[in-house]
Amino acid sequence: MIPCNDSKRLFNRYKDEFEQAALDVLRSGWYVLGNNVQEFEKEFAESIGSKFCVGVDNGTNAIKLGIQALGIGPGDEVIVQANTYIATVLGITANGAAPIFVEPNEFFNMDENEIESKITEKTKAIIVTHLYGQATKMDKIISLCGKYNLYLLEDCAQAHYAEFKGKKVGTFGDFGFFSFYPTKNIGAFGDAGAIVTNNEELYKKVMMLRNYGSSVRYHFELENGSNSRLDEIQAALLRVKIKHAKEITNEKITIANKYLKGIKNDLIKLPRVDKDCGSVWHLFVLEVDDREGFMNHMLSCGVKTDIHYPIPPHLSKCYEKLNYHAGDFLKTEYLANHVVDLPIFNGMTDEEIELVIKAVNSYGK
């Protein structure tokens, strides 16, 4: 059976490096905010072209802390795409602000043509999600943020090293937010996240917020600081992945290109990549009318599939108080009922890739 993801294969590829990195931390006796966190922050910032990076405990808190640092809260609105993962929205509502949803385009990312009609005097920011690994088309969104004096935030949790017009995501706005959950292209061995920015003042503020609101031990300057620090061992392990990031990323792109070339089935809608918007293919997401039938067919062929995501945020129980209903965001709801992702992970063999292609092509035959 081919799994939808298998993180252990990439671990085995660099096993000696990972184990040495972990042992070095254990033997150092310094386990919180030590040299590895500092070096990770420096190396990751340099690798994506950002001035500053703050390592945090996970991607959700990265979003939460970034929005908090901007002073966005009750009475404010943040525009967000309706088909994003719920963590993006939780970062907004955790600060007391209201999410204002925008439909996706045919590339699964925010439809830049629907944003302006949602902007009000309460709007404080636009947060884009570079979903499934593809960079969002940023030109118009940047222009709108300038026109209405809005903060521009980027949820890059699935798009490490993806580029729009040759510039890496996370570097276009006031903040870029990253998750290093183990299944991500650049994944840790547990939860981990990061915030990047080119603004030194915001950088210093987030540095304090992640550490109880303090920059000097026992001197607490900011209210509502939290313990959201990146773990020293995770930082050390992520440094290994950053060193091999190009190889890791290119391997996923190669697998995706084989799927795009090899899959030929009129019952399947393949993912597309927008002009100037590169994809690092965190996920390879299809659209199919009979999703349950397709997934059962793939399973019978020895291939596991998955769904990202079956319930959009606006229909989630936790947001019942927002009073959204089925039919409010038809594109998003259609995708929630029809998307399915194929296995795509580092270490897939050519035989496995061909088996997946063969299984997809035999569907409905």
Disulfide bonds with the S-S distance in Angstrom:
none
